[in-house]
Amino acid sequence: SRVQSICHIPPFEPVNNNISFADTNGPEKCCFEFFESRIPVKKVTHFEETDHRCPIRGVIFHTVKKSERCVYPSETWVQDIMNKLQTPANATAKAP
């Protein structure tokens, strides 16, 4: 499947600078660049895990400024935020 890349923009702009969207034959969203700075939990509205077909496992945090940030799911601070937001109203996860 063909993956369409999104251009790189500085990390605090409210755009999807690190997420690529695939056509109908591939995963909906995959992360290829990861935001490595900690994001305060109060700035994250919800999250989603990337599809198991993506080459790199990631979590996408959706922020109050309507941006999306790819983060590593193995990071302790990422797991802490996911656990705090883990309610049916706040989290959506894609099963592998």
QUITAWO-V996283 format. One record per pair of residues at least 24 apart in sequence whose ideal C-beta (glycine too) atoms are under 7 Angstrom apart, sorted by the first residue. I is the first residue (numbers start at 1). J is the second residue. If there is no record, write none. Layout:
# QUITAWO-V996283
i=I j=J
i=I j=J
This chain:
# QUITAWO-V996283
i=1 j=25
i=1 j=26
i=11 j=35
i=14 j=65
i=14 j=66
i=14 j=67
i=15 j=67
i=16 j=68
i=18 j=70
i=19 j=60
i=19 j=68
i=19 j=70
i=26 j=53
i=27 j=51
i=27 j=53
i=27 j=54
i=29 j=60
i=30 j=54
i=30 j=55
i=31 j=56
i=31 j=58
i=31 j=60
i=31 j=70
i=32 j=56
i=33 j=70
i=34 j=58
i=34 j=70
i=34 j=71
i=34 j=72
i=35 j=69
i=35 j=70
i=35 j=71
i=38 j=77
i=39 j=69
i=41 j=81
i=41 j=84
i=44 j=81
i=44 j=85
i=46 j=85
i=46 j=90
i=46 j=91
i=46 j=92
i=47 j=82
i=47 j=85
i=47 j=91
i=48 j=92
i=48 j=93
i=48 j=94
i=49 j=73
i=49 j=93
i=49 j=94
i=51 j=94
i=52 j=96
